[in-house]
Amino acid sequence: MKSMRFLSVFIIALVLVYSCRTKVIQEKGSTDINGMINTIATQLKSSPLLDGTYPISGNKTFPRTVGKSGKLKLVTKRDWTSGFYPGVLWLTYDLTEDTYWKDNASKFTELLRSEQFNDADHDIGFKMMSSFGLGYKYTKNEDYKQVLVQSAQTLITRFDDKVGCIRSWDHHKDKWGYPVIIDNLMNLELLFWAWKETGDRVYYNIATTHAKTTMKNHFRSDYSTYHVVDYDTITGGVKFQGTHQGYADDSCWARGEAWALYGYTMAYRESKDAEFLRQAEKVANYIINIAKLPSDSVPTWDFSLKDKTNESKDASAAAIMASAFYELSTLTGNPENGKTYIKVANDMMSSLSSGDYFNKEGENKGFLLKHSTGSKPSNSEVDVPLVYADYYYLEALERRIRIKNQLN
């Protein structure tokens, strides 16, 4: 009996130790902020790019994910995700106030300088706001400002007056004539920034026109989203509404809905146009009350899947949504909605910060989160770490801390 009692106590002790090691947020709504930040810094420092064990050669210098073999996958500066790693470093600098992160963020940001002239796609906003944008926010480096202004000038060259949108992709010309994806909303932040910094209203006009055209054509009656809308450049009319990364043309790709929530929340913050706030809140209602999040608040890769039991989760979608919900809670004029948004965001962050989604120390080449899905239909980056999941997770944490400090 004594040996059995000892064994039971020992097992309980092991469970408690494991729980403490793997859970950063102790319970929903209760956060050990300092513990989180320390865990984040320790995990990021285990990246081969920072510990000096990974030789960088050639043009591929930015981490995107971990391949099936367990090897770190790097991409070139032209990849749409290239700005997120400098962004992760900038956000960690803001959270820790440790110049180690600032120095590394500056180094990786500098590698993107020539992208200010890259007019090959719409992703310049993703790349430059997460790198030079955060760099300028935290350092006020005037050189960074000039890079951003040029980046905005480059982005608006992809705007078509007849369509009323910025063209997203130049590829798949056999399939689409003028494709615009829901993700493109995110690039508008660069234009709003340029409008405020330069006073040139052309940036504001293009950003708001794109956002309002997208409101008209990318949403169904329940405020679920199409991923891709193809336009006729002669008439400006819609030729196709469907998907490229979702389950089906009539389904709701989870990360696309996350982009919509974040995009219209940001558009309202920057423009104060009430249409954008209403749109953001309708998207929020779809996520919370129509799509209905699972018990752990982390969606599967598509909301419209009938049997989600064995489907891949998308931690990146949850991280984007959490960040957007925190911000939307500060902008809504409805206090009850604000409380709901904070609760949903807290629940998402609680799951993402637990051992179910947060990598163990040294695991997955220094990435923070696991269980993201890039493109399930292409069987690309399924159930893996993704750098943009880490970026929006850190941004959500930063926003959570700011809200908590304002309430205290």
N, C-alpha and C positions, 0 to 999 in steps of 0.2 A: 504493500500500500504506500509506504514511504517513497519507494522508487517511482511509482506511478504519479504520486503527487509532485515529486521533484520534476518528472518529465513534463507534466502539464504546465508547471510554472515556467520551465525553461522554454517551452514552445510559445507560451504567451509573451515572454520577454523577447524572443526572437521576432515575433510578429510586431510588437511595439517598436523595436529598433528599426525593422524594415520600413514600417509605416513612417517613422520620423525621417528616414533617409530619402524616401521616395515622394513624400508629400510636401510641397512647398506651401500651398495654402492648406491650412489645417482643417477648415470647415467652410461650407458655403457662406460667403459674406464676412468671413474673418480671415485677415491676411497678415502673415508675418512678412512685412515689406522688406526689412533688412535681410531676413533669411532668404527671401526670393532673390534679391539683388546679388547677394553673395553667391548663391547657387548659380545664377545666370553667368556671373563673371568667371567663376571657376570652370563652368562647362564651355564657355566660348574660348577660354584660354587653352583648352585641350585640342583646339583645331590645329591640324598640321600646318596651316598657313600662319599661325601665330607662335607655335612652339618651335619653329625652325627646322622641323623634320621633313617638310615637303618642298622639294626643289621646283620652283616655278620656272618654266621655260616656254618659249613661244608666246602666242597671243592669248592663250586661255589662262586668265588670272583670277576670275571671280567664281566663288563656290555657288553652285545651284542646288545640288542634291548629293545623295550617295547612291552609287550604282548597285546593281544586283550582286556584284562581286564584293561589295563592301568598300569599294574604292571611291574616294572623293571625286565628284564630277565637277570640273571647272568649265566655264564658258568664256567667250570673248566679250569685249566691251559692247559689241553690237547686239548681244542677247538682251531680250526685254527685262531679264531679271538682274542685270549686272549692277544696277544701282543699289540693290537691297542690302548687299553685304556692307558697303560703306555706311549705309543707313543703320544697320544693326550696330555698328561700331560707334556711330554718332549718338544713337539713343542710349547705348551703354555708358558712354561718356557723360551724358546728361544725368543718368541715374546714379552714377558712382562719383562723379566729379574728379575722376582719376585721369590725369593727362596721358597715361598709357593708351587709353582708348582714343583720345583725341589725336594723338600722333599716328596711330594706325588708321584711323578714319581719314585723316588728311592724306595719307599715302595712297589708299585705295581710291579716294575721291579723285585725286590728281590723274589717275590712270584713265578716267572717263572724259577728260577735257575735250578731246576732239569730237565727242558725240554731240556737242552743241550744234554741229553742222550736219548731222545725220538726218536727212529728210526721207529716208527709205520707208519709215512706218510711223505710227502714232506714238510709239512707246517712249519717246524722248521725255515725256512728262514723268512717267514712272522712274526712268533712270536718273534724271537730273534733280528732281525735287527730293528724292530720298538720299541723294549724295550731296551735291552742291547746295541744294535747298536747305537741308539740315545744317550743313557746314556754315552757311551764311547766317542762319538763325542763331547758332551758338557762338559764332566768332565775329560776325559782322565784317568779314573779309570782303572788301570792295571788289576784289578780283573775282570772287565767287559770284557776286551780283552781276557783273558784266557777262559772265558765262551763262547765267540764267536768262538774262534779257535776250541774248543771242539765241538761246534754246527756244524761247517763246516765239521769236521771229521765224525760226525754222519750222516750228509746229504749225503756224497759221498758213504756211504755204500749202498745206494739205486740205484746206477748207474749200468747199464748193458752195457758192452762193445759191445755186439752183436747188441743190440737195438740202442745204442748211446744216451740214455736218462735216466734220473732219474725217477724211477717209482713214480707215484702220489699216487694212492690209493691201499689199500689191501682189501677193501670191494668189494662187488658185484662180487665175484670170479666166480659165475655162469654165469655172463654176459661178463666179460672181463678177459683176461689173464694177460696183462701187460698194464694197462691204463696210459696214459699220458695226462694231461689236459693243456690247454693253460695258465692257472693260474700259472703253475709251473715255467714259465719264471721268475716270481718275486723272487723266492727263489735263483736264480743264483747270486743275489747281494751279498749274504752271501759268496759265493765261490770266487767271484772276490775280495771281501774285504780280505778274508783269504789269497789269493794269494799275494796281495800287502803287507799284514802285516807280513807274514811268509817267503815269497820268494819261497814257494813250488809251482812249476808249475802244479802239479797234479790238483789243484783247478781250475786254468785257463783252462786246457785242458778239464776237465769235463764240465765246464760251457759253453765253446764255442762249444763243440761237441753237447751238449744238444740243444743249441740255433740254431745251423745249421741243426740238424735233425728236429727240430720243424719247421724251415723255409721250409723244403722240404715237410713235410707231414701234417701240420696244416692249410695250406692256399690254397684257391681257386685262380683261375686266376685273379680275381678282388681284391684279398688281403683281402677278408672277411675270417673269421676263422671258423674252426671246434672247438667245445669245447673239445671233447674227441677223441683221437686216440689210438686204441688198437693194440699192437704189438705181433708178434710171436717171442718168445725168442729163438727159434731154428734157424730160418732163418733171424730174424731181420726185416722181412717184415711187412707191414701194413695189419691188419685183419679187421679193422673197422674204419670208420670216421663218427662222428656224434655228438650228444649232450646229456647232462644230465640235463642241466638247461635252455637251449634255447627252442624256439618254435618248431623246427623240426630239423632233422639231416642235412637238407640242408639250414637251416636258419643261421643268424648271431646274436648270443647272444651279446647284447650290452656290458655287462661287460667283456665278453671274448675278444672283440675287444679292449676294454680299456686296459686290461692286455697286449695284444700284442703291442699296441702303447707304453705303459710304459716300457715293458720288453726290447724291442729292442732299445729304446732310452737309457735306463740304460746300456744295454750291449755295446753299442757304446761308451758311456761315459767312461766306465771302461776299455774296451779293445782297443779302437781306431781302431777296425776292420771295414773298410768301408762298408762291406756287411751288417752290422747291421744298419748303418745309412740309407742305401738305403731301407732296409726293413721297418724301422720306418717311412720313408717318404712315402712309398707306402701305408702303413696302414693309415697314416694321410690323404692321398688322398682319400682313400675309405670312411673314416668317413666324410670328408668335401664335396666331390664332387660326390660320388656314393650313399652312404647311405643317405646323406643329412639330416642334423640336423633340428629339428623343429624350429619354430620361437623363442622359449625361449632357444634354444641350449641344452636342457636337454632331452636325448633320452628316448623313451619308452624302456621297458626291452629287446626287441629284435628288431633289425633293419629291419627284413624281414616281419614283420607283415603287412598285406595288409590294414587293417582298424585299425588305431592307435587311433581313436577318444576316445574310452572308455577303452583303455589299460593303465596299470600302468606305471608310469614314473620310472626311476632309477637314483636318484640323486647320488648314489655311483659311477655309471659309468661316470657321468659327472665330478665328483670330481677327479677321477683317470685320466680321459682324460685331464682335465685342468692342473693338475700337470705335466703330461707328455708333453703337448703342450708347456708349459712355458719352460721346460728344452730343448725340441727339438729346440725351437727358438734360443737357445744359441749355439747349436751344428751344425745346418745346415750351409752349405757353400753358400746357396742361400738367399740373403737378402730379396727378395720378399716373399719367403716361410716363413722366420722368422717373417715378419710382419703379414702374414696370421695366423700363429700359435698363436701369441700373441693376435690377435683380437678374434680368436675363444675362446681362454682361458679366455680372459676378459669377453666375452659375457656369457660364462658358469658361471663364478664367479659372474657376475652381477645378474643372475637369482638365483643362489644358495644363494646369500646374501640378496635377497629380501624377503618380507613377504610371498611370494608364497612357499618358500622352507626352509627358516630359521625359526626355532621355536621362538615363542614369549617367553619373559622372564618367566622362571619357568615352561614352557611347556615341556612335554615329558621327564621328569626325568633328565633334564640337557643335553640331546643330542642337538647337534647344528642343524642338518638337518633332515627334514622329507621327505617323498615320495621316499624312496628307495625300491628296490625289491630284495629279496634274491633269491628265487627259485619259479617262478610263476607256472611251471608245477606241483610242489609238493604242491602248495598253502601254501608255507612256507615263512613267513616274507614278505608279500606283502603290499606295501604302508605304510612302517614303518620307524622309525629312525634305522640306523645301524652304529655301532661304526667305521667301516672302512670307511664309507662315511665321517664321521667327521675327521678322520685321514688324508685322502688325501685332503680334503678341507683345512685343516690347512697347510699341506705341500705345496699345491698350493699357498696359501696366502704368505707363507714364500718365495717361489720362485719368486712370483710377486714383493714382496718388494725388494728382492735382485736385480732383473732386473731393477726396477725403480731407485734404488740407483746407479747402475752402469751407467745408462744413464744420471743421473744428474751430 
